[in-house]
Amino acid sequence: FDEFFGYLCQRFAHRYYPEYLWQNDQKYPVEGNDWTNKVTYAPDVIHEKSLEFIRENKDKPFFLYIPFVAPHAEIIAPEDEFLEMYEGQFEETPWGKKTGNVYAGNDYGADNFDVAGYAPQPIPRTVFAAMVSRLDAQVGEVMDLIKELGIDDNTLVIFTSDNGPHQEGGADPDFFNSNGPLKGYKRDLYEGGIRVPMIARWPGKIAEGSASQHPSVFYDMMPTLADLTQTTLSEPIDGVSFLPSLMGQDGQQSHDYLYWEFHERDGRQALRQADWKLVRYNVLTEDFTTELYNLSNDVGEENNVADAHPEKVEELLGLMKNARTPSEIFKFEPRF
């Protein structure tokens, strides 16, 4: 990256009214914010900087990555037209009392204020909906700008998410049916935690209304961008270019399998090979579980077929045992 603007610390990135952001290696004060007063909504500042970057670079090739932080915990938004759209539409349960969550109710200006916390929210459903609509409007402004500048037909736009819906800070994914038919949330290794939408748009290159069932992961992004720009990567990585799928072409290479691990909550693992999915929970304890699903007819992972296919369980367990590279930094010793 030649230029950076935004949050450097993920704890700060859970707060939408920070005292400062970062522009490259310099602190960028956010007007009026001092961890007590909530004046300037940081996502709006990042959005305006993104639009400014597009205008400044419209006459040459550029790569722009905009990690929108909303909607995410904390659940908070300005009192403006987006909030007014949903006022009074939902039954609400205020969020913020101390209920075992050490971060709950940690408001700006409170005596116990901790930047790692979340502000309390009396109307979390209303505010969450407003945050989603704000995101939608900001994405629309990006799309409108590239059309206005005449670079629409020569710009590939990809919109996706990093994980399934979260539950922190008063978010209510069940109420909004955020996962559709998928099971689980953020931190789960069921499809609801790791399977996310991805939309790609490139007029004249990607067929309008087309879809692909090719499973890809985020480490596929680098080889795809290298493929697009006819660049050779300096070192081999595990990723596979999904450019053929984007373009509707034949010859798409597939992963032999995909592997995930999660180190919290007593350890979790998952491995997908074609339509087979092996899911293991509590793998750092003696009470680990092993489940097998066939995603071709059970995308909601409701029917554990491990007992009916012991040979497939053993095959995928064998792959899982050798899937990770041992690390002194990220130590993880699951039980099998």
Steps between C-alpha positions, in 0.01 A plus 500: 500500500624851418248674724313406816213666685294358783538291814827330590369309804201267488399602854469862385314379190215381723445865598331729250584829673877467554719792596719441196560281194827452311615646170802293407726532808338818640208536739199663337280676761127430458330834551319542832565149633687455828370164632231700679330703229357325194514758220647347183411150379829339393349279225384817324853644512647179354232503230578857395873419487418204275306718258785750504747223413291393200480857369875551537587175321232485232747554215724202580465140615432469871412243765275615784407284798224648717444295817162642606474451876121526522289317594703360785519533874461755636142559387492878470417755229434873460150633548427575135281389209619141516390466861171674425425235234454234771387686811212322671498201263641235734437371848821571688693353792760751620856369502765612742443364848784302649399140432832322525637678193781714640459744212126554534384853561844655471383843384700796379587721796428229759730471799587145395537588131714252306562540130462122465133521606172587334256781575160400640213519254131540597373426144749251350276365221414847377861614502628180336253546214612863465864390484422253220315766303787742550741239362269444204491872426878533524557209262252669268700823514817311403320344204348835395841668513677251272214542252519880526877490436457281195699206634207267568566262209866465591459442873453164671302541822486216755277515808526233769519442876757354737281264707148414596278733704612597849303505824702750703386841615128433463499361144210262433576285192206266561252788494632623164548146363856605423613145416205384293516118494852478643586378850719692743644848546838670508754272678311190390652275236161397375407666171330788681832607648728469198288503182438855383353668192728639229380726221723593207414758233696584184283622212580325173728248671288323762165385366215689666292277725745208482590287800770252596497210743881490515608506870774757553669649806667832575850375431379443143476878456873562452550244218179627338627860501838380371320314221300812414809720480719233337736510796709210625494449876846501656420205727253209478189522718205272566258718304343414165400766246123509451526720189356228270187483719470881495520503123274200448785306339598134513814375671429613856743328737349378827648452843563142605340601828446807722596509868408726792596512867387720788710515815244639747202326661694174559611482139314437176595349164328451167601352166310505173571267208259552209156478666621313809555705817661374820442715811672445836433696821673498843812355337731631773314287757418132542135577424554576131222431249526395135219566253465434127268680261424479128449860388349399166174411673549647848635854478356571846711220653200352678568130431823360646581192287830405668367163619379412150833585331785396734740457207446861389551621858834317518608637160424859596656459844818386327502816288424714804792359700740621231320819393679750721862612508635479857565844648674618815287815487159344435524184706204268457501136609159344434410156629402229254 
